[in-house]
Amino acid sequence: MKRRDLLKSLGALTATSAITTHPAEAATPQHLAERPNILVFLTDDHGQWLQQAYGNSEVHTPNMSRIARNGVRMDNAFTTSPVCSPARASFFTGRMPSQHGIHDWIEESKQAYAFPWLEDQTLISQLLHDAGYHTGLVGKWHCGHERTPHPGFDFWFSYWVNQYPHTGKQQFSDNGTLVTPDGLQSPLLTDQALRFLHTHYETKSTAQKPFFLFVGYTDTHSPHTQMPDEIVALYRDATFRDIPREPFANVHGKPLLPVTADAAAERAKHQQYYAAATTIDREIGRVLDHLQSIHQLDNTLIVYTGDHGLNAGHHGMWEKGNATTPQNFLDESIRIPCAISWPRGGITQNLTSDLPVNHCDLFATLLEAAQATPSPQQAQKINSPGRSYLAHLRGQPSTAPMREDDTVICEYGNARMIRSRGYKLILRYPYQGVTFPNELYDLKADPRETISLYSQSQYAAITESLAAQLSQYFATYTTPQHDGLHLDQQPLATPASPWLAALKT
């Protein structure tokens, strides 16, 4: 297919599948009382900046834009941790890593089975299942014990060992049974998402229930190779002008994957990364089109988000929070895409929001929409820092207290970050006698985070205030047996953790 024709077909996914919408002001109380189907696309390593909806001038992601156009684009969406497994666990549990106990990406062949991981947690799938939802997971789980369906899931199609390769012979767990299809991974996952939907509506016991379907694509994860030639060809003439050309700032330690002097190799990686986003977008279009064909799109609450961000030359390096020693909290590592639509449920359309939100807030928002909010006893046990922003999405006053400022809090192992009032403070704690410097950035004066102000006396008051806020937060949202500040007492997720690498430097 010629480039012009392929672009036309990608765009046609939106143009020929116009969504019938109901403006928020036209939503009736009966509509608002209905429980939606819930479809969550949570992809891997997809930086917020790599979407048309967020202003990227060259990437082709019309279906991601389609969700944003028919709902609300969250401009200040952040991860709870800038690496896969902890971030995903925060979505599934509504809790911070120091509550759920996963502090780094889990090595899948051994460490995934060496510890119970989330067995002591209450998952969103359980709460939705108990509320009458038919539940399914397709694609990446990465929170331990990959092969076995986890509590609350009726349908499970995930990886047998890990997510590799992107194409070729694959190994998947089909509800606990090994299957080995061949092909590009993302269409294979879409086939299973459609299988879940077909089964849902063709089975008498589930057809009258709402569904919850979680789909985790991984094309945007490294290695940045193996994308379809016809999609890569879309970026043959791309300039990648949306990626800053900048050196690595030594204040962030050591980069594991710095930008190289090999311009051809760097360009090839950029083409593959952009193509990965487009490939995922194409698969999202297949699912959206199917929902529209069965007249279920309007009453499906659809989310497109990522587990964390990614640097693709930003700050002179590649990858995310574990791309440096010590671990980093650069904005490109922690800022994620998040667009939410539900026309029948009164979510405002084609708007943007600057409300700061994270995975824990999304957990609470979906549960409120599903009328599956935990009981007071359950809520006390879960102790989620998440706050539902469903009323905000509908343009209504919130019935629950939201954050009073722009504060965002993240953690990754023995480091914690607070981003508030135009500053970013990172506090680092010792691990086996090794400690790295704390950092403070003025995001207004130094948005590229190149100069740490932590040791300058004129910033002592702001540092003290932010540190106290961070301390108060974790005093509330930490479970002692899972505390990230005591990593020597935590199970090993991966031997590649930054704090372990630091012992070798």
C-alpha positions as CSV (number, residue, x, y, z in Angstrom):
1,M,0.0,0.0,0.0
2,K,1.3,3.5,-0.9
3,R,2.1,5.9,1.9
4,R,-0.7,8.2,0.8
5,D,-3.3,5.4,0.8
6,L,-2.1,4.1,4.1
7,L,-2.4,7.5,5.7
8,K,-5.9,7.8,4.2
9,S,-6.9,4.4,5.6
10,L,-5.6,5.3,9.1
11,G,-7.5,8.6,9.0
12,A,-10.6,6.8,7.7
13,L,-10.8,4.9,11.0
14,T,-12.0,8.2,12.4
15,A,-13.7,9.7,9.4
16,T,-15.9,6.7,8.4
17,S,-16.6,5.7,12.0
18,A,-18.0,9.0,13.4
19,I,-19.2,8.5,16.9
20,T,-22.8,9.4,17.8
21,T,-22.4,11.5,20.8
22,H,-24.6,12.9,23.6
23,P,-23.4,16.3,25.0
24,A,-23.0,16.4,28.7
25,E,-25.8,18.8,29.2
26,A,-28.2,16.4,27.3
27,A,-27.4,13.4,29.4
28,T,-30.5,12.3,31.3
29,P,-30.5,11.2,35.0
30,Q,-31.4,7.7,33.7
31,H,-28.3,7.7,31.5
32,L,-26.1,8.9,34.4
33,A,-27.5,6.1,36.5
34,E,-26.5,3.4,34.0
35,R,-23.3,1.5,34.6
36,P,-21.0,1.6,31.6
37,N,-18.9,-1.0,30.0
38,I,-15.3,-0.2,30.8
39,L,-12.5,-0.5,28.2
40,V,-9.0,0.4,29.3
41,F,-6.0,0.5,26.9
42,L,-2.9,0.8,29.1
43,T,0.1,0.6,26.9
44,D,3.8,0.4,27.6
45,D,6.5,3.1,27.5
46,H,4.2,5.5,25.7
47,G,5.3,9.1,26.4
48,Q,2.6,11.7,26.5
49,W,4.4,13.7,23.9
50,L,4.1,10.9,21.3
51,Q,0.4,11.6,20.4
52,Q,-1.3,13.8,17.9
53,A,-3.8,14.7,20.6
54,Y,-1.0,16.1,22.8
55,G,0.4,18.2,19.9
56,N,3.0,15.9,18.3
57,S,3.2,17.2,14.8
58,E,4.4,14.1,13.0
59,V,3.0,10.9,14.6
60,H,-0.1,9.3,13.2
61,T,-2.5,8.3,16.1
62,P,-6.0,9.2,14.8
63,N,-7.8,6.7,17.1
64,M,-6.1,8.0,20.2
65,S,-7.2,11.4,19.1
66,R,-10.7,9.9,18.5
67,I,-11.0,9.0,22.2
68,A,-9.7,12.4,23.3
69,R,-12.1,14.2,20.9
70,N,-15.1,12.3,22.2
71,G,-14.0,12.9,25.8
72,V,-11.5,14.7,28.0
73,R,-7.8,14.8,27.5
74,M,-5.9,15.0,30.8
75,D,-2.9,17.2,30.3
76,N,-1.4,16.6,33.8
77,A,-1.6,12.8,34.0
78,F,1.3,11.2,35.8
79,T,2.5,7.8,36.7
80,T,3.0,6.7,40.3
81,S,6.4,5.2,39.4
82,P,8.5,5.6,36.2
83,V,8.9,1.9,35.5
84,C,6.5,-0.9,34.3
85,S,5.4,-3.2,37.2
86,P,5.0,-0.7,40.0
87,A,3.0,1.6,37.8
88,R,0.7,-1.2,36.6
89,A,0.2,-2.5,40.1
90,S,-0.9,1.0,41.2
91,F,-3.6,0.9,38.5
92,F,-4.8,-2.5,39.6
93,T,-4.7,-1.8,43.3
94,G,-5.2,2.0,43.6
95,R,-2.2,2.1,45.8
96,M,1.4,3.5,45.8
97,P,4.3,1.1,45.5
98,S,5.1,1.4,49.2
99,Q,1.6,0.0,49.8
100,H,1.4,-2.7,47.2
101,G,5.0,-3.8,47.5
102,I,6.2,-3.9,43.9
103,H,9.2,-1.5,43.5
104,D,10.7,-2.3,40.2
105,W,9.9,-4.2,37.0
106,I,9.5,-7.9,37.7
107,E,11.9,-10.4,36.0
108,E,9.3,-12.7,34.5
109,S,11.1,-16.1,34.2
110,K,12.1,-16.5,37.9
111,Q,11.3,-13.6,40.1
112,A,7.6,-13.4,39.0
113,Y,7.1,-16.8,40.7
114,A,9.5,-16.3,43.7
115,F,7.1,-14.2,45.7
116,P,3.3,-13.9,46.0
117,W,3.5,-10.2,44.9
118,L,-0.1,-8.8,44.8
119,E,-1.8,-11.7,46.6
120,D,-2.5,-9.6,49.7
121,Q,-4.0,-6.8,47.6
122,T,-7.6,-6.1,46.5
123,L,-7.6,-5.7,42.7
124,I,-10.0,-3.5,40.6
125,S,-11.0,-6.6,38.8
126,Q,-12.3,-8.1,42.0
127,L,-14.3,-5.0,42.9
128,L,-15.8,-4.9,39.5
129,H,-16.5,-8.6,39.3
130,D,-18.2,-8.5,42.7
131,A,-20.3,-5.6,41.4
132,G,-21.6,-7.8,38.5
133,Y,-19.0,-7.1,35.7
134,H,-17.8,-9.7,33.3
135,T,-14.0,-9.1,33.4
136,G,-11.1,-9.8,31.0
137,L,-7.4,-9.0,30.6
138,V,-5.6,-9.2,27.3
139,G,-1.9,-8.4,26.9
140,K,0.6,-7.2,29.5
141,W,0.1,-7.9,33.2
142,H,3.7,-7.8,34.6
143,C,2.7,-7.9,38.2
144,G,3.9,-11.5,39.0
145,H,2.6,-15.0,38.1
146,E,2.0,-14.1,34.5
147,R,0.4,-17.4,33.3
148,T,-2.5,-17.7,35.8
149,P,-5.7,-15.7,35.8
150,H,-5.7,-13.3,38.7
151,P,-8.5,-12.7,41.2
152,G,-11.6,-11.1,39.6
153,F,-10.7,-11.9,36.0
154,D,-13.0,-14.2,34.1
155,F,-10.9,-14.1,30.9
156,W,-7.1,-14.1,30.8
157,F,-4.9,-13.9,27.7
158,S,-1.4,-12.7,28.7
159,Y,2.3,-13.7,28.3
160,W,3.6,-17.1,29.1
161,V,7.0,-15.8,30.1
162,N,7.5,-12.2,28.8
163,Q,6.3,-9.8,26.1
164,Y,9.0,-10.6,23.6
165,P,9.3,-10.7,20.6
166,H,7.1,-8.0,19.0
167,T,6.6,-10.3,16.0
168,G,7.2,-13.9,15.1
169,K,6.2,-17.0,17.1
170,Q,4.6,-15.9,20.4
171,Q,4.0,-17.6,23.7
172,F,0.8,-16.7,25.4
173,S,-1.3,-17.9,28.3
174,D,-4.8,-18.5,27.2
175,N,-6.5,-18.8,30.6
176,G,-3.6,-20.8,31.8
177,T,-2.9,-22.9,28.7
178,L,0.2,-22.3,26.5
179,V,-0.6,-21.2,23.0
180,T,1.9,-20.3,20.3
181,P,0.5,-18.2,17.5
182,D,2.7,-16.5,14.9
183,G,2.6,-12.9,13.7
184,L,2.8,-9.3,14.8
185,Q,1.9,-9.3,18.5
186,S,-0.5,-6.4,18.7
187,P,-3.0,-7.7,16.1
188,L,-2.9,-11.1,17.9
189,L,-3.9,-9.3,21.1
190,T,-6.7,-7.4,19.3
191,D,-8.0,-10.7,18.1
192,Q,-8.3,-11.9,21.7
193,A,-9.9,-8.6,22.8
194,L,-12.5,-9.1,20.1
195,R,-12.9,-12.8,21.1
196,F,-13.7,-11.6,24.7
197,L,-16.3,-9.2,23.3
198,H,-17.9,-11.8,21.1
199,T,-18.1,-14.3,23.9
200,H,-19.5,-11.6,26.2
201,Y,-22.4,-10.9,24.0
202,E,-23.0,-14.4,22.7
203,T,-23.2,-16.0,26.2
204,K,-26.5,-15.7,28.0
205,S,-25.0,-15.5,31.4
206,T,-22.8,-12.4,30.5
207,A,-24.7,-10.7,27.7
208,Q,-26.8,-8.6,30.2
209,K,-23.8,-7.7,32.3
210,P,-21.5,-4.7,31.7
211,F,-17.9,-5.7,30.9
212,F,-14.5,-4.6,32.0
213,L,-11.8,-5.2,29.5
214,F,-8.2,-4.3,30.1
215,V,-5.9,-4.4,27.0
216,G,-2.1,-4.0,27.4
217,Y,-0.2,-3.5,24.1
218,T,3.6,-3.4,24.2
219,D,4.8,-2.3,20.8
220,T,6.1,1.0,22.2
221,H,8.4,-0.9,24.6
222,S,12.0,-1.5,23.6
223,P,13.6,-3.0,21.6
224,H,12.5,-0.4,19.1
225,T,12.5,-2.8,16.2
226,Q,10.2,-5.2,14.3
227,M,7.4,-2.8,13.4
228,P,5.6,-3.4,10.1
229,D,7.6,-2.0,7.1
230,E,4.5,-0.2,5.7
231,I,4.0,1.7,9.0
232,V,7.7,2.5,9.4
233,A,7.6,3.9,5.9
234,L,5.2,6.6,7.1
235,Y,8.2,8.1,8.9
236,R,10.7,7.9,6.0
237,D,10.7,11.7,5.7
238,A,10.0,12.6,9.3
239,T,12.2,15.2,11.0
240,F,11.3,14.2,14.5
241,R,11.2,17.9,15.3
242,D,9.2,17.4,18.5
243,I,12.1,15.7,20.2
244,P,14.6,18.3,21.8
245,R,18.2,17.9,20.7
246,E,20.0,18.4,24.0
247,P,22.9,17.0,26.0
248,F,22.6,14.8,29.0
249,A,22.9,16.8,32.3
250,N,25.3,15.2,34.7
251,V,23.2,16.2,37.6
252,H,21.1,13.1,36.8
253,G,23.9,10.7,37.3
254,K,24.9,8.3,34.5
255,P,22.7,7.5,31.4
256,L,22.5,3.8,30.5
257,L,21.5,4.5,26.9
258,P,22.7,7.9,25.9
259,V,22.0,9.3,22.4
260,T,24.8,8.1,20.2
261,A,26.7,9.9,17.4
262,D,25.3,7.4,14.9
263,A,22.6,9.5,13.3
264,A,21.3,6.7,11.1
265,A,20.9,4.4,14.1
266,E,19.1,7.1,16.1
267,R,16.8,7.9,13.2
268,A,15.9,4.2,12.8
269,K,15.0,4.0,16.5
270,H,12.8,7.1,16.2
271,Q,11.1,5.7,13.1
272,Q,10.4,2.4,14.9
273,Y,9.1,4.2,18.1
274,Y,6.7,6.4,16.1
275,A,5.6,3.4,14.0
276,A,4.9,1.5,17.3
277,A,2.5,4.2,18.4
278,T,0.8,4.1,15.0
279,T,0.6,0.3,15.0
280,I,-1.1,0.3,18.4
281,D,-3.4,3.1,17.2
282,R,-4.5,0.9,14.3
283,E,-5.4,-1.9,16.7
284,I,-7.4,0.5,18.9
285,G,-9.3,1.4,15.9
286,R,-10.3,-2.2,15.3
287,V,-11.7,-2.5,18.8
288,L,-13.6,0.9,18.7
289,D,-15.0,0.0,15.3
290,H,-16.3,-3.3,16.6
291,L,-18.0,-1.6,19.6
292,Q,-19.6,0.8,17.3
293,S,-20.8,-2.0,15.0
294,I,-22.6,-3.6,17.9
295,H,-24.0,-0.3,19.2
296,Q,-22.0,-0.4,22.4
297,L,-19.6,2.5,21.9
298,D,-21.7,5.2,23.5
299,N,-22.1,3.4,26.7
300,T,-18.5,2.2,27.0
301,L,-16.2,4.2,29.2
302,I,-13.0,4.2,27.2
303,V,-9.6,5.1,28.6
304,Y,-6.3,5.4,26.7
305,T,-3.3,5.7,29.0
306,G,0.3,4.5,29.6
307,D,2.1,3.0,32.5
308,H,4.8,5.7,32.4
309,G,6.6,7.9,29.9
310,L,9.7,7.5,27.8
311,N,12.7,9.6,26.7
312,A,13.5,9.1,23.0
313,G,16.5,11.4,22.9
314,H,15.0,13.9,25.4
315,H,17.7,14.9,27.9
316,G,20.3,13.2,25.6
317,M,19.1,9.7,26.5
318,W,16.6,6.9,25.8
319,E,14.1,5.1,28.0
320,K,12.5,5.9,31.4
321,G,13.1,6.0,35.2
322,N,15.6,3.2,35.2
323,A,17.5,4.8,32.3
324,T,19.9,6.4,34.7
325,T,21.9,5.6,37.8
326,P,20.4,6.7,40.1
327,Q,16.8,6.4,38.9
328,N,15.3,9.6,37.5
329,F,11.9,11.4,37.6
330,L,12.3,13.5,34.5
331,D,9.0,14.8,33.2
332,E,9.3,12.7,30.1
333,S,9.6,9.6,32.4
334,I,6.6,10.4,34.6
335,R,4.1,12.2,32.4
336,I,1.6,9.9,30.7
337,P,-1.2,10.2,28.1
338,C,-4.7,9.8,29.5
339,A,-7.9,10.4,27.5
340,I,-11.3,9.3,28.7
341,S,-14.6,9.2,26.9
342,W,-18.1,8.0,27.8
343,P,-20.7,10.0,25.8
344,R,-23.7,8.4,27.3
345,G,-22.4,8.9,30.8
346,G,-22.2,12.7,30.5
347,I,-18.4,13.0,30.2
348,T,-17.7,16.3,28.5
349,Q,-16.4,16.1,24.9
350,N,-13.5,17.6,23.1
351,L,-12.1,19.3,26.2
352,T,-8.8,19.3,28.0
353,S,-8.2,19.3,31.8
354,D,-5.1,20.4,33.8
355,L,-6.2,18.6,36.9
356,P,-3.2,16.5,38.2
357,V,-4.2,12.8,38.2
358,N,-2.4,9.5,38.4
359,H,-3.2,5.7,38.3
360,C,-4.7,5.7,41.7
361,D,-7.1,8.4,40.8
362,L,-8.1,6.4,37.7
363,F,-8.8,3.4,39.9
364,A,-11.2,5.5,42.0
365,T,-12.8,7.1,38.9
366,L,-13.6,3.8,37.2
367,L,-15.0,2.3,40.4
368,E,-17.3,5.3,40.8
369,A,-18.5,5.1,37.2
370,A,-19.2,1.4,37.7
371,Q,-21.0,2.0,41.0
372,A,-18.5,-0.3,42.6
373,T,-16.9,2.0,45.0
374,P,-15.5,0.0,47.9
375,S,-17.5,-0.2,51.2
376,P,-16.1,1.8,54.1
377,Q,-14.5,-1.3,55.5
378,Q,-12.9,-2.2,52.1
379,A,-11.8,1.4,51.6
380,Q,-10.2,1.5,54.9
381,K,-8.2,-1.6,54.1
382,I,-7.2,-0.4,50.7
383,N,-6.3,3.1,51.9
384,S,-6.0,4.4,48.4
385,P,-4.7,7.9,47.9
386,G,-6.8,8.0,44.7
387,R,-9.6,10.4,44.3
388,S,-12.3,10.0,41.7
389,Y,-12.5,12.7,39.1
390,L,-15.7,11.5,37.4
391,A,-17.6,14.6,38.4
392,H,-14.8,16.8,37.0
393,L,-15.0,14.9,33.7
394,R,-18.7,15.7,33.6
395,G,-18.2,19.3,34.4
396,Q,-19.9,19.0,37.8
397,P,-18.9,19.9,41.3
398,S,-17.0,17.0,42.9
399,T,-18.6,15.3,45.9
400,A,-15.2,14.1,47.1
401,P,-12.3,16.3,48.0
402,M,-9.8,16.7,45.2
403,R,-6.2,18.0,45.5
404,E,-6.1,21.7,46.3
405,D,-3.0,22.4,44.2
406,D,-0.9,21.0,41.4
407,T,0.9,18.4,43.5
408,V,2.1,15.1,42.0
409,I,3.9,12.4,44.0
410,C,5.9,9.5,42.6
411,E,8.3,6.9,44.1
412,Y,10.8,4.4,42.6
413,G,12.5,2.2,45.1
414,N,14.6,4.3,47.5
415,A,13.7,7.6,45.9
416,R,10.7,9.8,46.2
417,M,9.5,12.8,44.2
418,I,7.1,15.6,44.8
419,R,6.2,18.1,42.0
420,S,4.4,21.1,43.3
421,R,4.1,24.9,43.0
422,G,6.5,25.0,40.1
423,Y,9.2,22.9,41.8
424,K,10.3,19.3,41.7
425,L,12.0,17.8,44.8
426,I,13.6,14.4,44.7
427,L,14.7,12.8,48.0
428,R,17.1,9.9,47.8
429,Y,17.6,7.4,50.7
430,P,20.5,5.1,51.4
431,Y,20.7,1.5,50.2
432,Q,23.5,-0.6,51.7
433,G,25.5,2.5,52.5
434,V,25.1,4.1,49.0
435,T,23.3,7.4,48.8
436,F,22.9,9.8,45.9
437,P,22.3,13.5,46.2
438,N,18.9,15.0,46.6
439,E,17.7,17.3,43.8
440,L,15.5,20.4,43.5
441,Y,14.4,21.9,40.2
442,D,12.7,25.2,39.4
443,L,10.4,24.0,36.6
444,K,9.5,27.5,35.5
445,A,13.1,28.8,35.2
446,D,14.6,25.5,34.2
447,P,12.0,23.3,32.5
448,R,14.6,20.9,31.2
449,E,15.8,20.1,34.7
450,T,19.5,20.8,34.2
451,I,20.4,22.6,37.4
452,S,19.7,21.2,40.9
453,L,19.1,24.0,43.5
454,Y,18.9,21.6,46.5
455,S,22.1,22.9,48.1
456,Q,21.4,26.6,47.6
457,S,20.3,28.3,50.9
458,Q,17.8,30.6,49.3
459,Y,15.7,27.5,48.4
460,A,15.8,26.0,51.9
461,A,12.3,27.1,52.7
462,I,10.7,25.6,49.6
463,T,12.8,22.4,50.1
464,E,11.7,22.1,53.7
465,S,8.0,22.7,52.8
466,L,8.0,20.1,50.0
467,A,9.9,17.6,52.1
468,A,7.4,17.9,54.9
469,Q,4.5,17.4,52.4
470,L,6.2,14.3,51.0
471,S,6.8,12.9,54.5
472,Q,3.2,13.5,55.5
473,Y,1.9,11.8,52.4
474,F,3.9,8.6,52.9
475,A,3.1,8.6,56.6
476,T,-0.4,8.0,55.4
477,Y,0.2,5.9,52.3
478,T,2.8,3.3,53.3
479,T,2.3,-0.3,54.5
480,P,5.3,-1.1,56.7
481,Q,6.0,-4.5,55.1
482,H,6.1,-2.9,51.7
483,D,8.0,0.3,52.4
484,G,10.3,1.3,49.6
485,L,12.7,2.9,52.1
486,H,13.6,-0.5,53.4
487,L,14.5,-2.3,50.1
488,D,16.7,-4.8,51.9
489,Q,13.5,-6.2,53.5
490,Q,11.6,-6.3,50.2
491,P,11.5,-9.2,47.7
492,L,13.9,-8.9,44.7
493,A,11.9,-7.9,41.6
494,T,14.9,-7.7,39.2
495,P,18.7,-7.8,39.7
496,A,18.8,-4.8,37.3
497,S,17.3,-2.4,39.8
498,P,19.1,1.0,39.9
499,W,19.9,0.8,43.6
500,L,21.7,-2.6,42.9
501,A,23.6,-1.1,40.0
502,A,24.6,1.7,42.2
503,L,26.6,-0.7,44.4
504,K,28.8,-1.5,41.4
505,T,29.7,2.1,40.6
